Amino acid sequence: MKILVIEDEPKAADYLRKGLSENGYAVEVAHNGTDGLHAAVTGDHDLVILDAMLPGIDGFTVLSALRSSRELPVLMLTARGDTDDKVRGFHLGADDYLVKPFQLPELLGRVKAILKRGQPAAVEQVLRTADLEIDSVRHRATRAGQRIDLSAKEFALLTLLAQKTGEVLSRTQIASLVWDIHFDSDTNVVEVAIRRLRAKIDDPFEQKLIHTVRGVGYVLERRGAL
């Protein structure tokens, strides 16, 4: 696995490079947002570890620009633990968030969890709803035979909905199971994620599969005939 570290502090960058390398990862380091974004867009990395506070182009701007060009797992690092910063990161498409200072085992655990997302949580490896197929082992989703590119978080959300086909899931359930965090009631991170997922899963097709149950939550199911 190849990891890109975007970190401007030399000591922190060296710490991350050494710790990850000693645990079997190939590591590339960029020391500013401009170089980091270029490496993330043009490289073949499996994960980006992105510091939020960078000179010039900050981490949030890098994340937003990266998400507009390709899907790549991103673990954000920050010296601040404010909920607003975390929510902002998740809104922009971050897969996880880690507050400095942290211990190496915690970082490695987060990295492994992100890289393993999409692995089957049940015996059934391919989930199907109407013409939608989700292959948990290959981390691939198709609809009507058309490949759909999803971020790690979008794939995790779609997999959860598919595993609970026909069952309405509340915002709280989704936030807890997909993000492993309990969001405040006024946070719309789930709605944003659902909207992005619909844009890929439903908008290009006549038959809609992701439905809103007002006042309750969301459900993935086939309604009517294809």
PyMOL CGO cylinders between C-alpha atoms (Angstrom):
from pymol import cmd
from pymol.cgo import CYLINDER

trace = [
    CYLINDER, 0.00, 0.00, 0.00, 1.28, 3.47, -0.93, 0.3, 1, 1, 1, 1, 1, 1,
    CYLINDER, 1.28, 3.47, -0.93, 0.48, 6.43, 1.30, 0.3, 1, 1, 1, 1, 1, 1,
    CYLINDER, 0.48, 6.43, 1.30, 0.89, 10.12, 0.53, 0.3, 1, 1, 1, 1, 1, 1,
    CYLINDER, 0.89, 10.12, 0.53, 1.57, 12.31, 3.57, 0.3, 1, 1, 1, 1, 1, 1,
    CYLINDER, 1.57, 12.31, 3.57, 0.89, 16.03, 3.12, 0.3, 1, 1, 1, 1, 1, 1,
    CYLINDER, 0.89, 16.03, 3.12, 2.45, 17.67, 6.19, 0.3, 1, 1, 1, 1, 1, 1,
    CYLINDER, 2.45, 17.67, 6.19, 4.43, 20.92, 6.42, 0.3, 1, 1, 1, 1, 1, 1,
    CYLINDER, 4.43, 20.92, 6.42, 6.03, 20.36, 9.81, 0.3, 1, 1, 1, 1, 1, 1,
    CYLINDER, 6.03, 20.36, 9.81, 9.36, 18.51, 9.21, 0.3, 1, 1, 1, 1, 1, 1,
    CYLINDER, 9.36, 18.51, 9.21, 9.33, 16.64, 12.53, 0.3, 1, 1, 1, 1, 1, 1,
    CYLINDER, 9.33, 16.64, 12.53, 5.73, 15.50, 12.08, 0.3, 1, 1, 1, 1, 1, 1,
    CYLINDER, 5.73, 15.50, 12.08, 6.39, 14.48, 8.48, 0.3, 1, 1, 1, 1, 1, 1,
    CYLINDER, 6.39, 14.48, 8.48, 9.47, 12.46, 9.49, 0.3, 1, 1, 1, 1, 1, 1,
    CYLINDER, 9.47, 12.46, 9.49, 7.53, 10.83, 12.34, 0.3, 1, 1, 1, 1, 1, 1,
    CYLINDER, 7.53, 10.83, 12.34, 4.77, 9.78, 9.97, 0.3, 1, 1, 1, 1, 1, 1,
    CYLINDER, 4.77, 9.78, 9.97, 7.17, 8.59, 7.28, 0.3, 1, 1, 1, 1, 1, 1,
    CYLINDER, 7.17, 8.59, 7.28, 9.19, 6.49, 9.73, 0.3, 1, 1, 1, 1, 1, 1,
    CYLINDER, 9.19, 6.49, 9.73, 6.19, 5.03, 11.54, 0.3, 1, 1, 1, 1, 1, 1,
    CYLINDER, 6.19, 5.03, 11.54, 4.32, 4.08, 8.39, 0.3, 1, 1, 1, 1, 1, 1,
    CYLINDER, 4.32, 4.08, 8.39, 7.42, 2.75, 6.62, 0.3, 1, 1, 1, 1, 1, 1,
    CYLINDER, 7.42, 2.75, 6.62, 8.29, 0.53, 9.56, 0.3, 1, 1, 1, 1, 1, 1,
    CYLINDER, 8.29, 0.53, 9.56, 4.82, -0.98, 9.30, 0.3, 1, 1, 1, 1, 1, 1,
    CYLINDER, 4.82, -0.98, 9.30, 5.14, -1.94, 5.66, 0.3, 1, 1, 1, 1, 1, 1,
    CYLINDER, 5.14, -1.94, 5.66, 3.73, 1.09, 3.83, 0.3, 1, 1, 1, 1, 1, 1,
    CYLINDER, 3.73, 1.09, 3.83, 5.43, 2.90, 0.97, 0.3, 1, 1, 1, 1, 1, 1,
    CYLINDER, 5.43, 2.90, 0.97, 5.40, 6.58, 1.91, 0.3, 1, 1, 1, 1, 1, 1,
    CYLINDER, 5.40, 6.58, 1.91, 5.70, 9.76, -0.14, 0.3, 1, 1, 1, 1, 1, 1,
    CYLINDER, 5.70, 9.76, -0.14, 5.81, 13.14, 1.60, 0.3, 1, 1, 1, 1, 1, 1,
    CYLINDER, 5.81, 13.14, 1.60, 4.72, 16.54, 0.32, 0.3, 1, 1, 1, 1, 1, 1,
    CYLINDER, 4.72, 16.54, 0.32, 5.45, 19.59, 2.48, 0.3, 1, 1, 1, 1, 1, 1,
    CYLINDER, 5.45, 19.59, 2.48, 2.82, 22.00, 1.16, 0.3, 1, 1, 1, 1, 1, 1,
    CYLINDER, 2.82, 22.00, 1.16, -0.69, 21.96, -0.27, 0.3, 1, 1, 1, 1, 1, 1,
    CYLINDER, -0.69, 21.96, -0.27, 0.28, 22.72, -3.86, 0.3, 1, 1, 1, 1, 1, 1,
    CYLINDER, 0.28, 22.72, -3.86, 2.77, 19.86, -4.16, 0.3, 1, 1, 1, 1, 1, 1,
    CYLINDER, 2.77, 19.86, -4.16, 0.51, 17.57, -2.16, 0.3, 1, 1, 1, 1, 1, 1,
    CYLINDER, 0.51, 17.57, -2.16, -2.51, 18.17, -4.37, 0.3, 1, 1, 1, 1, 1, 1,
    CYLINDER, -2.51, 18.17, -4.37, -0.46, 17.56, -7.51, 0.3, 1, 1, 1, 1, 1, 1,
    CYLINDER, -0.46, 17.56, -7.51, 0.92, 14.31, -6.09, 0.3, 1, 1, 1, 1, 1, 1,
    CYLINDER, 0.92, 14.31, -6.09, -2.52, 13.15, -4.97, 0.3, 1, 1, 1, 1, 1, 1,
    CYLINDER, -2.52, 13.15, -4.97, -4.13, 13.84, -8.35, 0.3, 1, 1, 1, 1, 1, 1,
    CYLINDER, -4.13, 13.84, -8.35, -1.37, 12.38, -10.51, 0.3, 1, 1, 1, 1, 1, 1,
    CYLINDER, -1.37, 12.38, -10.51, -0.07, 9.59, -8.27, 0.3, 1, 1, 1, 1, 1, 1,
    CYLINDER, -0.07, 9.59, -8.27, -1.17, 6.02, -7.59, 0.3, 1, 1, 1, 1, 1, 1,
    CYLINDER, -1.17, 6.02, -7.59, -1.56, 6.27, -3.83, 0.3, 1, 1, 1, 1, 1, 1,
    CYLINDER, -1.56, 6.27, -3.83, -3.97, 4.14, -1.82, 0.3, 1, 1, 1, 1, 1, 1,
    CYLINDER, -3.97, 4.14, -1.82, -4.46, 6.73, 0.93, 0.3, 1, 1, 1, 1, 1, 1,
    CYLINDER, -4.46, 6.73, 0.93, -3.70, 10.38, 1.68, 0.3, 1, 1, 1, 1, 1, 1,
    CYLINDER, -3.70, 10.38, 1.68, -2.86, 11.61, 5.17, 0.3, 1, 1, 1, 1, 1, 1,
    CYLINDER, -2.86, 11.61, 5.17, -3.60, 15.32, 4.99, 0.3, 1, 1, 1, 1, 1, 1,
    CYLINDER, -3.60, 15.32, 4.99, -2.79, 18.00, 7.55, 0.3, 1, 1, 1, 1, 1, 1,
    CYLINDER, -2.79, 18.00, 7.55, -5.55, 20.60, 7.79, 0.3, 1, 1, 1, 1, 1, 1,
    CYLINDER, -5.55, 20.60, 7.79, -3.23, 23.54, 8.51, 0.3, 1, 1, 1, 1, 1, 1,
    CYLINDER, -3.23, 23.54, 8.51, -0.88, 23.96, 5.56, 0.3, 1, 1, 1, 1, 1, 1,
    CYLINDER, -0.88, 23.96, 5.56, 0.90, 27.06, 4.23, 0.3, 1, 1, 1, 1, 1, 1,
    CYLINDER, 0.90, 27.06, 4.23, -0.56, 28.54, 1.07, 0.3, 1, 1, 1, 1, 1, 1,
    CYLINDER, -0.56, 28.54, 1.07, -3.30, 26.08, 0.16, 0.3, 1, 1, 1, 1, 1, 1,
    CYLINDER, -3.30, 26.08, 0.16, -4.77, 24.68, 3.38, 0.3, 1, 1, 1, 1, 1, 1,
    CYLINDER, -4.77, 24.68, 3.38, -5.83, 21.08, 3.84, 0.3, 1, 1, 1, 1, 1, 1,
    CYLINDER, -5.83, 21.08, 3.84, -9.54, 21.74, 3.41, 0.3, 1, 1, 1, 1, 1, 1,
    CYLINDER, -9.54, 21.74, 3.41, -8.90, 23.42, 0.05, 0.3, 1, 1, 1, 1, 1, 1,
    CYLINDER, -8.90, 23.42, 0.05, -6.68, 20.51, -0.99, 0.3, 1, 1, 1, 1, 1, 1,
    CYLINDER, -6.68, 20.51, -0.99, -9.40, 18.04, -0.01, 0.3, 1, 1, 1, 1, 1, 1,
    CYLINDER, -9.40, 18.04, -0.01, -12.09, 19.93, -1.92, 0.3, 1, 1, 1, 1, 1, 1,
    CYLINDER, -12.09, 19.93, -1.92, -9.94, 20.14, -5.05, 0.3, 1, 1, 1, 1, 1, 1,
    CYLINDER, -9.94, 20.14, -5.05, -8.99, 16.48, -4.78, 0.3, 1, 1, 1, 1, 1, 1,
    CYLINDER, -8.99, 16.48, -4.78, -12.61, 15.37, -4.48, 0.3, 1, 1, 1, 1, 1, 1,
    CYLINDER, -12.61, 15.37, -4.48, -13.50, 17.30, -7.63, 0.3, 1, 1, 1, 1, 1, 1,
    CYLINDER, -13.50, 17.30, -7.63, -10.98, 15.31, -9.65, 0.3, 1, 1, 1, 1, 1, 1,
    CYLINDER, -10.98, 15.31, -9.65, -10.81, 11.80, -8.17, 0.3, 1, 1, 1, 1, 1, 1,
    CYLINDER, -10.81, 11.80, -8.17, -11.88, 9.58, -5.30, 0.3, 1, 1, 1, 1, 1, 1,
    CYLINDER, -11.88, 9.58, -5.30, -9.08, 8.68, -2.90, 0.3, 1, 1, 1, 1, 1, 1,
    CYLINDER, -9.08, 8.68, -2.90, -9.32, 7.82, 0.81, 0.3, 1, 1, 1, 1, 1, 1,
    CYLINDER, -9.32, 7.82, 0.81, -8.25, 10.77, 2.97, 0.3, 1, 1, 1, 1, 1, 1,
    CYLINDER, -8.25, 10.77, 2.97, -7.37, 10.83, 6.66, 0.3, 1, 1, 1, 1, 1, 1,
    CYLINDER, -7.37, 10.83, 6.66, -7.20, 14.40, 7.93, 0.3, 1, 1, 1, 1, 1, 1,
    CYLINDER, -7.20, 14.40, 7.93, -4.90, 15.55, 10.73, 0.3, 1, 1, 1, 1, 1, 1,
    CYLINDER, -4.90, 15.55, 10.73, -5.44, 18.69, 12.77, 0.3, 1, 1, 1, 1, 1, 1,
    CYLINDER, -5.44, 18.69, 12.77, -4.16, 20.34, 15.90, 0.3, 1, 1, 1, 1, 1, 1,
    CYLINDER, -4.16, 20.34, 15.90, -7.72, 21.39, 16.67, 0.3, 1, 1, 1, 1, 1, 1,
    CYLINDER, -7.72, 21.39, 16.67, -10.48, 19.10, 17.84, 0.3, 1, 1, 1, 1, 1, 1,
    CYLINDER, -10.48, 19.10, 17.84, -13.38, 21.45, 17.15, 0.3, 1, 1, 1, 1, 1, 1,
    CYLINDER, -13.38, 21.45, 17.15, -16.55, 19.72, 16.02, 0.3, 1, 1, 1, 1, 1, 1,
    CYLINDER, -16.55, 19.72, 16.02, -17.01, 22.36, 13.31, 0.3, 1, 1, 1, 1, 1, 1,
    CYLINDER, -17.01, 22.36, 13.31, -13.65, 21.43, 11.78, 0.3, 1, 1, 1, 1, 1, 1,
    CYLINDER, -13.65, 21.43, 11.78, -14.53, 17.74, 11.85, 0.3, 1, 1, 1, 1, 1, 1,
    CYLINDER, -14.53, 17.74, 11.85, -17.91, 18.33, 10.25, 0.3, 1, 1, 1, 1, 1, 1,
    CYLINDER, -17.91, 18.33, 10.25, -16.32, 20.55, 7.60, 0.3, 1, 1, 1, 1, 1, 1,
    CYLINDER, -16.32, 20.55, 7.60, -13.81, 17.83, 6.81, 0.3, 1, 1, 1, 1, 1, 1,
    CYLINDER, -13.81, 17.83, 6.81, -16.50, 15.17, 6.54, 0.3, 1, 1, 1, 1, 1, 1,
    CYLINDER, -16.50, 15.17, 6.54, -18.66, 17.44, 4.36, 0.3, 1, 1, 1, 1, 1, 1,
    CYLINDER, -18.66, 17.44, 4.36, -15.75, 17.83, 1.97, 0.3, 1, 1, 1, 1, 1, 1,
    CYLINDER, -15.75, 17.83, 1.97, -15.31, 14.07, 1.76, 0.3, 1, 1, 1, 1, 1, 1,
    CYLINDER, -15.31, 14.07, 1.76, -12.73, 13.13, 4.41, 0.3, 1, 1, 1, 1, 1, 1,
    CYLINDER, -12.73, 13.13, 4.41, -12.88, 9.48, 5.40, 0.3, 1, 1, 1, 1, 1, 1,
    CYLINDER, -12.88, 9.48, 5.40, -11.60, 9.97, 8.93, 0.3, 1, 1, 1, 1, 1, 1,
    CYLINDER, -11.60, 9.97, 8.93, -10.24, 12.64, 11.25, 0.3, 1, 1, 1, 1, 1, 1,
    CYLINDER, -10.24, 12.64, 11.25, -7.41, 12.45, 13.79, 0.3, 1, 1, 1, 1, 1, 1,
    CYLINDER, -7.41, 12.45, 13.79, -6.50, 15.19, 16.28, 0.3, 1, 1, 1, 1, 1, 1,
    CYLINDER, -6.50, 15.19, 16.28, -2.87, 15.96, 17.14, 0.3, 1, 1, 1, 1, 1, 1,
    CYLINDER, -2.87, 15.96, 17.14, -1.07, 14.88, 19.22, 0.3, 1, 1, 1, 1, 1, 1,
    CYLINDER, -1.07, 14.88, 19.22, -1.76, 11.21, 18.62, 0.3, 1, 1, 1, 1, 1, 1,
    CYLINDER, -1.76, 11.21, 18.62, -0.02, 7.92, 19.23, 0.3, 1, 1, 1, 1, 1, 1,
    CYLINDER, -0.02, 7.92, 19.23, 1.30, 5.89, 16.29, 0.3, 1, 1, 1, 1, 1, 1,
    CYLINDER, 1.30, 5.89, 16.29, -0.87, 2.81, 17.09, 0.3, 1, 1, 1, 1, 1, 1,
    CYLINDER, -0.87, 2.81, 17.09, -3.98, 4.99, 16.85, 0.3, 1, 1, 1, 1, 1, 1,
    CYLINDER, -3.98, 4.99, 16.85, -2.89, 6.35, 13.47, 0.3, 1, 1, 1, 1, 1, 1,
    CYLINDER, -2.89, 6.35, 13.47, -2.10, 2.85, 12.19, 0.3, 1, 1, 1, 1, 1, 1,
    CYLINDER, -2.10, 2.85, 12.19, -5.49, 1.64, 13.38, 0.3, 1, 1, 1, 1, 1, 1,
    CYLINDER, -5.49, 1.64, 13.38, -7.26, 4.43, 11.50, 0.3, 1, 1, 1, 1, 1, 1,
    CYLINDER, -7.26, 4.43, 11.50, -5.19, 3.76, 8.37, 0.3, 1, 1, 1, 1, 1, 1,
    CYLINDER, -5.19, 3.76, 8.37, -5.94, 0.04, 8.44, 0.3, 1, 1, 1, 1, 1, 1,
    CYLINDER, -5.94, 0.04, 8.44, -9.65, 0.68, 9.02, 0.3, 1, 1, 1, 1, 1, 1,
    CYLINDER, -9.65, 0.68, 9.02, -9.89, 3.04, 6.05, 0.3, 1, 1, 1, 1, 1, 1,
    CYLINDER, -9.89, 3.04, 6.05, -8.00, 0.69, 3.74, 0.3, 1, 1, 1, 1, 1, 1,
    CYLINDER, -8.00, 0.69, 3.74, -10.12, -2.28, 4.78, 0.3, 1, 1, 1, 1, 1, 1,
    CYLINDER, -10.12, -2.28, 4.78, -13.47, -0.56, 4.31, 0.3, 1, 1, 1, 1, 1, 1,
    CYLINDER, -13.47, -0.56, 4.31, -15.62, -2.28, 1.76, 0.3, 1, 1, 1, 1, 1, 1,
    CYLINDER, -15.62, -2.28, 1.76, -14.62, -5.76, 2.85, 0.3, 1, 1, 1, 1, 1, 1,
    CYLINDER, -14.62, -5.76, 2.85, -17.64, -8.05, 3.33, 0.3, 1, 1, 1, 1, 1, 1,
    CYLINDER, -17.64, -8.05, 3.33, -19.34, -7.76, 6.69, 0.3, 1, 1, 1, 1, 1, 1,
    CYLINDER, -19.34, -7.76, 6.69, -21.48, -10.79, 5.96, 0.3, 1, 1, 1, 1, 1, 1,
    CYLINDER, -21.48, -10.79, 5.96, -21.22, -14.11, 4.15, 0.3, 1, 1, 1, 1, 1, 1,
    CYLINDER, -21.22, -14.11, 4.15, -22.91, -12.67, 1.08, 0.3, 1, 1, 1, 1, 1, 1,
    CYLINDER, -22.91, -12.67, 1.08, -20.24, -10.97, -1.02, 0.3, 1, 1, 1, 1, 1, 1,
    CYLINDER, -20.24, -10.97, -1.02, -22.45, -9.40, -3.70, 0.3, 1, 1, 1, 1, 1, 1,
    CYLINDER, -22.45, -9.40, -3.70, -25.48, -7.38, -2.64, 0.3, 1, 1, 1, 1, 1, 1,
    CYLINDER, -25.48, -7.38, -2.64, -28.23, -6.77, -5.21, 0.3, 1, 1, 1, 1, 1, 1,
    CYLINDER, -28.23, -6.77, -5.21, -31.19, -4.42, -5.32, 0.3, 1, 1, 1, 1, 1, 1,
    CYLINDER, -31.19, -4.42, -5.32, -32.97, -4.21, -8.67, 0.3, 1, 1, 1, 1, 1, 1,
    CYLINDER, -32.97, -4.21, -8.67, -30.19, -3.59, -11.24, 0.3, 1, 1, 1, 1, 1, 1,
    CYLINDER, -30.19, -3.59, -11.24, -27.75, -2.35, -8.59, 0.3, 1, 1, 1, 1, 1, 1,
    CYLINDER, -27.75, -2.35, -8.59, -24.92, -4.70, -7.59, 0.3, 1, 1, 1, 1, 1, 1,
    CYLINDER, -24.92, -4.70, -7.59, -22.38, -4.13, -4.83, 0.3, 1, 1, 1, 1, 1, 1,
    CYLINDER, -22.38, -4.13, -4.83, -19.33, -6.38, -4.72, 0.3, 1, 1, 1, 1, 1, 1,
    CYLINDER, -19.33, -6.38, -4.72, -17.89, -6.00, -1.22, 0.3, 1, 1, 1, 1, 1, 1,
    CYLINDER, -17.89, -6.00, -1.22, -14.75, -8.02, -1.91, 0.3, 1, 1, 1, 1, 1, 1,
    CYLINDER, -14.75, -8.02, -1.91, -13.76, -6.16, -5.07, 0.3, 1, 1, 1, 1, 1, 1,
    CYLINDER, -13.76, -6.16, -5.07, -15.05, -2.85, -3.66, 0.3, 1, 1, 1, 1, 1, 1,
    CYLINDER, -15.05, -2.85, -3.66, -17.07, -2.28, -6.81, 0.3, 1, 1, 1, 1, 1, 1,
    CYLINDER, -17.07, -2.28, -6.81, -20.58, -1.01, -7.48, 0.3, 1, 1, 1, 1, 1, 1,
    CYLINDER, -20.58, -1.01, -7.48, -22.43, -1.27, -10.79, 0.3, 1, 1, 1, 1, 1, 1,
    CYLINDER, -22.43, -1.27, -10.79, -25.89, -0.35, -11.97, 0.3, 1, 1, 1, 1, 1, 1,
    CYLINDER, -25.89, -0.35, -11.97, -27.35, -1.80, -15.14, 0.3, 1, 1, 1, 1, 1, 1,
    CYLINDER, -27.35, -1.80, -15.14, -23.85, -3.11, -15.81, 0.3, 1, 1, 1, 1, 1, 1,
    CYLINDER, -23.85, -3.11, -15.81, -22.35, 0.38, -15.58, 0.3, 1, 1, 1, 1, 1, 1,
    CYLINDER, -22.35, 0.38, -15.58, -19.41, 0.85, -13.20, 0.3, 1, 1, 1, 1, 1, 1,
    CYLINDER, -19.41, 0.85, -13.20, -20.00, 3.55, -10.58, 0.3, 1, 1, 1, 1, 1, 1,
    CYLINDER, -20.00, 3.55, -10.58, -16.99, 5.26, -9.01, 0.3, 1, 1, 1, 1, 1, 1,
    CYLINDER, -16.99, 5.26, -9.01, -17.49, 5.81, -5.29, 0.3, 1, 1, 1, 1, 1, 1,
    CYLINDER, -17.49, 5.81, -5.29, -15.31, 7.17, -2.50, 0.3, 1, 1, 1, 1, 1, 1,
    CYLINDER, -15.31, 7.17, -2.50, -14.61, 4.89, 0.46, 0.3, 1, 1, 1, 1, 1, 1,
    CYLINDER, -14.61, 4.89, 0.46, -17.25, 6.70, 2.51, 0.3, 1, 1, 1, 1, 1, 1,
    CYLINDER, -17.25, 6.70, 2.51, -19.84, 6.58, -0.28, 0.3, 1, 1, 1, 1, 1, 1,
    CYLINDER, -19.84, 6.58, -0.28, -19.20, 2.87, -0.75, 0.3, 1, 1, 1, 1, 1, 1,
    CYLINDER, -19.20, 2.87, -0.75, -19.57, 2.26, 2.98, 0.3, 1, 1, 1, 1, 1, 1,
    CYLINDER, -19.57, 2.26, 2.98, -22.85, 4.20, 3.01, 0.3, 1, 1, 1, 1, 1, 1,
    CYLINDER, -22.85, 4.20, 3.01, -24.23, 2.37, -0.03, 0.3, 1, 1, 1, 1, 1, 1,
    CYLINDER, -24.23, 2.37, -0.03, -23.18, -1.00, 1.41, 0.3, 1, 1, 1, 1, 1, 1,
    CYLINDER, -23.18, -1.00, 1.41, -24.96, -0.22, 4.68, 0.3, 1, 1, 1, 1, 1, 1,
    CYLINDER, -24.96, -0.22, 4.68, -28.16, 0.73, 2.85, 0.3, 1, 1, 1, 1, 1, 1,
    CYLINDER, -28.16, 0.73, 2.85, -27.93, -2.39, 0.68, 0.3, 1, 1, 1, 1, 1, 1,
    CYLINDER, -27.93, -2.39, 0.68, -27.35, -4.67, 3.67, 0.3, 1, 1, 1, 1, 1, 1,
    CYLINDER, -27.35, -4.67, 3.67, -30.53, -3.19, 5.18, 0.3, 1, 1, 1, 1, 1, 1,
    CYLINDER, -30.53, -3.19, 5.18, -32.56, -3.16, 1.94, 0.3, 1, 1, 1, 1, 1, 1,
    CYLINDER, -32.56, -3.16, 1.94, -36.16, -2.26, 2.69, 0.3, 1, 1, 1, 1, 1, 1,
    CYLINDER, -36.16, -2.26, 2.69, -35.28, -1.10, 6.22, 0.3, 1, 1, 1, 1, 1, 1,
    CYLINDER, -35.28, -1.10, 6.22, -35.48, 2.59, 7.03, 0.3, 1, 1, 1, 1, 1, 1,
    CYLINDER, -35.48, 2.59, 7.03, -32.29, 3.84, 8.69, 0.3, 1, 1, 1, 1, 1, 1,
    CYLINDER, -32.29, 3.84, 8.69, -32.28, 7.04, 10.74, 0.3, 1, 1, 1, 1, 1, 1,
    CYLINDER, -32.28, 7.04, 10.74, -29.69, 9.77, 10.36, 0.3, 1, 1, 1, 1, 1, 1,
    CYLINDER, -29.69, 9.77, 10.36, -28.29, 8.85, 13.75, 0.3, 1, 1, 1, 1, 1, 1,
    CYLINDER, -28.29, 8.85, 13.75, -27.90, 5.19, 12.77, 0.3, 1, 1, 1, 1, 1, 1,
    CYLINDER, -27.90, 5.19, 12.77, -26.17, 6.10, 9.52, 0.3, 1, 1, 1, 1, 1, 1,
    CYLINDER, -26.17, 6.10, 9.52, -23.83, 8.61, 11.19, 0.3, 1, 1, 1, 1, 1, 1,
    CYLINDER, -23.83, 8.61, 11.19, -22.88, 6.08, 13.85, 0.3, 1, 1, 1, 1, 1, 1,
    CYLINDER, -22.88, 6.08, 13.85, -22.37, 3.10, 11.55, 0.3, 1, 1, 1, 1, 1, 1,
    CYLINDER, -22.37, 3.10, 11.55, -20.66, 4.86, 8.64, 0.3, 1, 1, 1, 1, 1, 1,
    CYLINDER, -20.66, 4.86, 8.64, -18.71, 7.65, 10.37, 0.3, 1, 1, 1, 1, 1, 1,
    CYLINDER, -18.71, 7.65, 10.37, -18.44, 6.05, 13.82, 0.3, 1, 1, 1, 1, 1, 1,
    CYLINDER, -18.44, 6.05, 13.82, -19.44, 9.36, 15.33, 0.3, 1, 1, 1, 1, 1, 1,
    CYLINDER, -19.44, 9.36, 15.33, -22.61, 10.81, 16.80, 0.3, 1, 1, 1, 1, 1, 1,
    CYLINDER, -22.61, 10.81, 16.80, -23.40, 14.07, 15.07, 0.3, 1, 1, 1, 1, 1, 1,
    CYLINDER, -23.40, 14.07, 15.07, -25.43, 16.91, 16.54, 0.3, 1, 1, 1, 1, 1, 1,
    CYLINDER, -25.43, 16.91, 16.54, -29.02, 17.11, 15.34, 0.3, 1, 1, 1, 1, 1, 1,
    CYLINDER, -29.02, 17.11, 15.34, -28.34, 20.30, 13.35, 0.3, 1, 1, 1, 1, 1, 1,
    CYLINDER, -28.34, 20.30, 13.35, -25.52, 18.73, 11.33, 0.3, 1, 1, 1, 1, 1, 1,
    CYLINDER, -25.52, 18.73, 11.33, -26.40, 17.82, 7.75, 0.3, 1, 1, 1, 1, 1, 1,
    CYLINDER, -26.40, 17.82, 7.75, -23.41, 15.64, 6.93, 0.3, 1, 1, 1, 1, 1, 1,
    CYLINDER, -23.41, 15.64, 6.93, -25.67, 12.61, 6.34, 0.3, 1, 1, 1, 1, 1, 1,
    CYLINDER, -25.67, 12.61, 6.34, -27.90, 14.58, 3.97, 0.3, 1, 1, 1, 1, 1, 1,
    CYLINDER, -27.90, 14.58, 3.97, -24.87, 15.78, 2.04, 0.3, 1, 1, 1, 1, 1, 1,
    CYLINDER, -24.87, 15.78, 2.04, -23.55, 12.22, 1.73, 0.3, 1, 1, 1, 1, 1, 1,
    CYLINDER, -23.55, 12.22, 1.73, -26.94, 10.91, 0.61, 0.3, 1, 1, 1, 1, 1, 1,
    CYLINDER, -26.94, 10.91, 0.61, -27.19, 13.67, -1.99, 0.3, 1, 1, 1, 1, 1, 1,
    CYLINDER, -27.19, 13.67, -1.99, -23.78, 12.81, -3.40, 0.3, 1, 1, 1, 1, 1, 1,
    CYLINDER, -23.78, 12.81, -3.40, -24.64, 9.13, -3.48, 0.3, 1, 1, 1, 1, 1, 1,
    CYLINDER, -24.64, 9.13, -3.48, -27.95, 9.79, -5.25, 0.3, 1, 1, 1, 1, 1, 1,
    CYLINDER, -27.95, 9.79, -5.25, -26.14, 11.83, -7.88, 0.3, 1, 1, 1, 1, 1, 1,
    CYLINDER, -26.14, 11.83, -7.88, -24.20, 8.70, -8.82, 0.3, 1, 1, 1, 1, 1, 1,
    CYLINDER, -24.20, 8.70, -8.82, -26.66, 5.90, -8.06, 0.3, 1, 1, 1, 1, 1, 1,
    CYLINDER, -26.66, 5.90, -8.06, -30.04, 7.41, -8.97, 0.3, 1, 1, 1, 1, 1, 1,
    CYLINDER, -30.04, 7.41, -8.97, -29.78, 10.58, -11.04, 0.3, 1, 1, 1, 1, 1, 1,
    CYLINDER, -29.78, 10.58, -11.04, -28.51, 8.91, -14.25, 0.3, 1, 1, 1, 1, 1, 1,
    CYLINDER, -28.51, 8.91, -14.25, -31.31, 6.31, -14.09, 0.3, 1, 1, 1, 1, 1, 1,
    CYLINDER, -31.31, 6.31, -14.09, -35.09, 6.46, -14.40, 0.3, 1, 1, 1, 1, 1, 1,
    CYLINDER, -35.09, 6.46, -14.40, -35.73, 4.07, -11.51, 0.3, 1, 1, 1, 1, 1, 1,
    CYLINDER, -35.73, 4.07, -11.51, -34.82, 5.60, -8.15, 0.3, 1, 1, 1, 1, 1, 1,
    CYLINDER, -34.82, 5.60, -8.15, -33.59, 3.31, -5.39, 0.3, 1, 1, 1, 1, 1, 1,
    CYLINDER, -33.59, 3.31, -5.39, -32.64, 5.63, -2.51, 0.3, 1, 1, 1, 1, 1, 1,
    CYLINDER, -32.64, 5.63, -2.51, -35.76, 7.05, -0.88, 0.3, 1, 1, 1, 1, 1, 1,
    CYLINDER, -35.76, 7.05, -0.88, -36.36, 9.55, 1.90, 0.3, 1, 1, 1, 1, 1, 1,
    CYLINDER, -36.36, 9.55, 1.90, -38.87, 8.68, 4.58, 0.3, 1, 1, 1, 1, 1, 1,
    CYLINDER, -38.87, 8.68, 4.58, -39.71, 12.10, 5.98, 0.3, 1, 1, 1, 1, 1, 1,
    CYLINDER, -39.71, 12.10, 5.98, -39.12, 12.48, 9.67, 0.3, 1, 1, 1, 1, 1, 1,
    CYLINDER, -39.12, 12.48, 9.67, -37.50, 9.03, 9.87, 0.3, 1, 1, 1, 1, 1, 1,
    CYLINDER, -37.50, 9.03, 9.87, -34.53, 8.53, 7.57, 0.3, 1, 1, 1, 1, 1, 1,
    CYLINDER, -34.53, 8.53, 7.57, -33.52, 6.78, 4.35, 0.3, 1, 1, 1, 1, 1, 1,
    CYLINDER, -33.52, 6.78, 4.35, -34.12, 3.43, 2.71, 0.3, 1, 1, 1, 1, 1, 1,
    CYLINDER, -34.12, 3.43, 2.71, -32.74, 1.61, -0.30, 0.3, 1, 1, 1, 1, 1, 1,
    CYLINDER, -32.74, 1.61, -0.30, -35.39, -0.41, -2.08, 0.3, 1, 1, 1, 1, 1, 1,
    CYLINDER, -35.39, -0.41, -2.08, -37.01, -1.07, -5.42, 0.3, 1, 1, 1, 1, 1, 1,
    CYLINDER, -37.01, -1.07, -5.42, -40.37, 0.64, -5.86, 0.3, 1, 1, 1, 1, 1, 1,
    CYLINDER, -40.37, 0.64, -5.86, -42.47, -0.14, -8.88, 0.3, 1, 1, 1, 1, 1, 1,
    CYLINDER, -42.47, -0.14, -8.88, -41.33, -1.98, -11.96, 0.3, 1, 1, 1, 1, 1, 1,
    CYLINDER, -41.33, -1.98, -11.96, -38.17, -1.33, -13.90, 0.3, 1, 1, 1, 1, 1, 1,
]
cmd.load_cgo(trace, "trace")
